[in-house]
Amino acid sequence: MTAPVDAFVLGRVLADLYPLQSETLLEDVRTFERFVGGYGGNVGIGLARLGVRTAVLSGVGDDGHGRFIRKTLAAEGVETRWLVTNAVHRTALAFAELWPPDRFPLLAYRFPTCPDMELRPADLPWPELVAAALVYVSGTTLAQDPSRTTAMSVLAGRAGAGAGDRTTILDLDWRPGYWSRPEDYPTWMRVATGHADTLIGSEAEFEAAGLTTHEALAAGVRRIYLKRGPAGAAIVTAEGRLDVAGARVPVVNGLGAGDAFAAAVGWSLLRGDPPQRQIHLGNAAGAVVASRLACSAAMPSPDEVLALADTPR
């Protein structure tokens, strides 16, 4: 019998090509290393390494990159039953430049469409998805149809099932280069917010969405996790705001740190940790990944997260 899934992650998966030369323009890079990337790949592996039974809802092409992603996710313990293989479109790619500590431009190969943007409602396991303890929806799933319709169906379906003992996270995940019409982002984030009980985003992402924490709470969101990079993180609820300081590490690559934060927060929610502990663990996971080259391959173990979270500041 197949084990039940505790967490579903709806978001892009792709092959990340990271340069092995830091502070180098893309045209001058000599060698790259390939990793599983994208919100679905990073958060999915992040959760699995923390011991959460996780499935990724996304798509890959019928090509070598797609097979690499599927094999890597499965080896990490991520459920791939609902990772759709698209016979027409090729697996999405992203090439990065590394300019630590705070500039990491990406060149994405996704347009005019790619397998994860072609995911449809019929591709999803609806009974399991509605009942799952934890579901993540990445903001980039709303960039275009049919992915947009699929993401909204997940959010509405979860909201329509009632609160219960379940968490639905909308991660603002603002990537302007992944939207053919970036100006549509605020509209869709506001619509999606009305169906989520939890939001994750940086202050810049909330600004891009044209959304304040007060407005999100008024729309029915129960908790908001604010990522603040080296400054730490905050959780905002109707009862107020709680801030914690960041963990100090040497930054190698900031890409993926936010996804590690999201994974650790979800893990902590499932553990039943109090709010302050949730953002301490999220901070620690993000800091571990920022200190390493890769995104998904850098995701930490529980011992690594706990050790850094409990280091005196």
LINPE-V189176 format. One record per backbone hydrogen bond with DSSP energy under -1.0 kcal/mol. CO is the residue of the C=O (numbers start at 0). NH is the residue of the N-H. E is the energy in kcal/mol with one decimal. If there is no record, write none. Layout:
CO|NH|E  CO|NH|E
This chain:
5|133|-1.6  6|54|-2.3  7|135|-2.7  8|56|-3.0  9|137|-2.4  11|39|-2.1  13|36|-3.0  14|93|-1.9  15|34|-2.3  16|95|-2.0  17|32|-2.5  24|27|-1.8  25|28|-1.1  30|19|-2.4  32|17|-2.6  34|15|-3.0  36|13|-1.6  37|41|-3.0  38|42|-2.7  39|43|-2.0  40|44|-2.1  41|45|-2.5  42|46|-2.7  43|47|-2.3  44|48|-2.6  46|51|-2.4  47|50|-1.7  52|5|-2.0  52|6|-2.1  53|78|-3.2  54|8|-2.2  56|10|-1.3  57|83|-2.4  59|85|-3.3  60|62|-1.8  62|66|-2.3  63|67|-2.3  64|68|-2.3  65|69|-2.4  66|70|-2.6  67|71|-2.4  68|72|-2.6  69|73|-2.3  70|74|-2.2  71|75|-1.5  72|77|-2.6  73|76|-1.4  78|55|-1.7  79|82|-1.8  81|57|-1.0  83|59|-2.8  85|61|-1.2  91|14|-2.2  92|108|-3.2  93|16|-3.1  94|106|-3.0  97|22|-3.6  98|102|-1.6  102|98|-2.2  104|96|-2.0  106|94|-2.6  108|92|-1.3  113|116|-1.0  114|117|-1.1  116|146|-1.6  119|122|-2.3  120|123|-1.7  123|125|-1.3  124|128|-2.6  125|129|-2.6  126|130|-1.6  127|131|-1.2  132|166|-2.2  133|7|-2.0  134|168|-3.3  135|9|-2.5  136|170|-2.3  137|140|-1.6  138|141|-1.6  139|142|-1.6  143|147|-1.9  145|149|-2.0  146|150|-2.9  147|151|-2.6  148|152|-2.0  149|153|-2.0  150|154|-2.5  151|155|-2.8  152|156|-2.5  153|157|-2.4  154|158|-2.3  155|159|-2.7  158|161|-1.4  166|134|-2.1  167|196|-1.3  167|197|-1.7  168|136|-2.5  169|199|-1.8  170|138|-2.1  174|177|-2.5  175|178|-1.4  180|183|-2.4  181|184|-1.7  183|187|-2.0  184|188|-2.3  185|189|-2.0  186|190|-1.9  187|191|-2.6  188|192|-2.3  189|193|-1.0  191|194|-2.2  192|195|-1.1  196|221|-2.4  196|222|-1.6  197|169|-2.8  198|224|-3.0  199|171|-2.7  200|226|-1.9  201|205|-2.2  202|206|-2.0  203|207|-2.4  204|208|-2.0  205|210|-2.5  206|209|-1.3  211|215|-2.2  212|216|-2.4  213|217|-2.2  214|218|-1.4  215|220|-2.0  216|219|-1.4  222|198|-2.0  223|235|-2.7  224|200|-2.1  225|233|-1.9  227|230|-1.9  228|231|-2.2  231|227|-2.3  232|243|-2.7  233|225|-3.1  234|241|-2.4  235|223|-1.9  236|239|-1.5  239|236|-2.8  241|234|-2.3  243|232|-1.8  253|256|-1.5  255|259|-2.2  256|260|-2.2  257|261|-2.2  258|262|-2.3  259|263|-2.5  260|264|-2.4  261|265|-2.1  262|266|-2.4  263|267|-2.5  264|268|-2.4  265|269|-2.3  266|270|-1.6  267|272|-2.2  273|277|-1.9  274|278|-1.9  275|279|-1.7  276|280|-2.6  277|281|-2.2  278|282|-2.5  279|283|-2.3  280|284|-2.4  281|285|-2.3  282|286|-2.4  283|287|-2.2  284|288|-1.9  285|289|-2.3  286|290|-1.2  288|291|-1.8  289|251|-3.2  289|252|-1.9  295|298|-1.4  300|304|-2.1  301|305|-2.8  302|306|-2.3  303|307|-1.9  304|308|-2.7  305|309|-1.8  307|310|-1.3
